[in-house]
Each structure stands twice: as C-alpha cells, then as structure tokens.
Amino acid sequence: MSRSPCEEATTIASGFSFLESPRWHEGALFASDFYSERVLRFDPSGTHETVCSVPGRPSGLGFSPDGSLLVTSMLNRAVMRWDGRKLSAHARFGNLITGYANDMLVTPEGWALVGSFGNSDAHPDSLQRTGLVRVSPDGTADLIAPGLVFPNGIVFTPNRTEIIVAETFAARLSAFYCSVGADGRPELGTRRTWKQFGEAPDYLDIARATRELEVLPDGLATDSDGAIWVASSNSHAALRVSPEGEIVESIDVGELSVYSLALGGEDGRTLFLCCSPTLGTSDPTTTNESVLMAARVDAPAA
C-alpha cells in the first residue's frame, strides 16, 4: 500500500459527537451527528448549520427526486423524510431487520437501500447475518440480499451496473449486479466479493473482529476511475481501492478513526472525512471529539 500523493487531510470543523454519512448535494455537504440527533449542512470551508433534528439517532442520508431529505433513524428502525418544514415517517422496518438501521443509498429514482447492524442490545457483540431493506418512493419496504454481515456503506459503480456494500465485520466489500425496472426498482443479482481485506473471519463477533481485523470497512465513496475510497474505522486511514482490488492510496488522519467519507466540492476532488476517536476509547454520548476533515484528491467523484 502506498502513501497517498494527495495533500494531507486537514480539520475544517470540530466539536461534534459522532459525524457519519456525509453526502455532497447542491453545493454543500450534509452529514449526520449521531448523539446530538441532528443533520448538519456544511459549506466547503466547514461553516455549518442544523438542517433538522431526528429522534432516534440519524445515520444514512439521501435525497428524493423532489429534493426532500431522507434519513435513517437508527433506534427507531425507520427512514424519515424532511421536506424543509417538517419531519415525517417515510418507512418503518418492523421485524424486517435485527438491530439498528444503518447507512443508506438513495437512487436517482427515489428508491432506498438500507443496511442494518444484525445484533441486539441484549447481545451487542453477537452478530446475525442480515440483508438490505429496499424502500420504494411510497415507503413500502421489503428485505433483499440476505446473508450480509453488518451491511454498512453502499455505493453505485460509476456506470450504475453494480452496487458495492461494505460488510464491516466480515472485512469485505461485496458487489451485486443491479438492474433497474421500469418503475425504478433496483433488483440485485448474486453477491460476489469485490475486495476482501486480509483473511475472511470465520466468526460473527464484533469485539473479536475489532481486536483482530486490520481493516473494518465502513463508509464508501466511488470516484470517476471506478476506484472506491473506504473509511477504515480501525486503522486511522481512508484507503483507495482500485477496480482490480488493490489498495493504491492511503490518507492517514492521525489518532482518530475514519468512519465515513464523501467526494465533493466544486470540482468533485475534495474528499470529506468524518473522523472520531476509535470506538471504546471515548464516550461519544458525553464528549464532542468528532471532526470533519478534508483532503484534495486526483480523481473526482463518479
């Protein structure tokens, strides 16, 4: 793995509980702050404002064709809609998933794919395989792509023929062929491994995986070359993985860990990084040590 030739990452905003799920949209960066239960809007310099409050811990973000903001409520296992004036429930998952709702991809047609934890409060380290919740523009939800281990960041390839899913505690990126129906419905094919980081674990245990695995892939961002920037939440770096599965660049963020990232800026060549203390080293419910960092890269957003 080579050191990135890009500029070093610099902090552009600080003082947050736990930033996640950044999205570049209409000239600004949107991100969730878990424990303050807010969605924030940042300008490129890091100046920010609160867009809305989301009870139940906001996470994955996306935008409907009408411009409404969709955001997952982790604890409520739901997708909420913010229309600029009020927050309403868009979809509720009920028993479709185990554990909390997680990151989300919203398609240009307004469909959403949502990951989940696959654990429970009673046994937080013990994982069950789960799938993706597919949510229609009218809020109907069903479960697809079963058998995933903690599905997290989800992105399209540049040509939109596949989606890539980060299976965090399996240390892998999985690819699904994706076709789009006449109504915009995403249909997924058979899973294949796009990138395995190290040896695949033969266990489903969060604590053990956190101790033993070198890379825990979290948030993802695709660039125009077809490479994927990966937030590696336990190795203090953002990794750029080529379409051939090679780690070709790395951006180190020092003592913090990178949990999610997005490409944006006026030219699409700014990599925004949501960074927080490594899990277990600080209590994000009582501290505000999360920061937003930025680095310049060569290939723009896809």
Secondary structure, DSSP 8 states (H G I E B T S, - for coil): ----SS---EEEEEEES-EEEEEEETTEEEEEETTTTEEEEE-TTS-EEEEEE-TT-EEEEEE-TTS-EEEEETTTTEEEEE-SS-EEEEEE-GGGSSS-EEEEEE-TTS-EEEEE----SSSTTB---EEEEEE-TT--EEEEEEEESSEEEEEE-TTSSEEEEEEGGGTEEEEEEEEE-TT--EEEEEEEEEEE-SS--S--BHHHHHHH-S--EEEEEEBTTS-EEEEETTTTEEEEE-TTS-EEEEEE-TTSEEEEEEEESTTS-EEEEEEE--TTSS-TTT---EEEEEEE-SS-B-
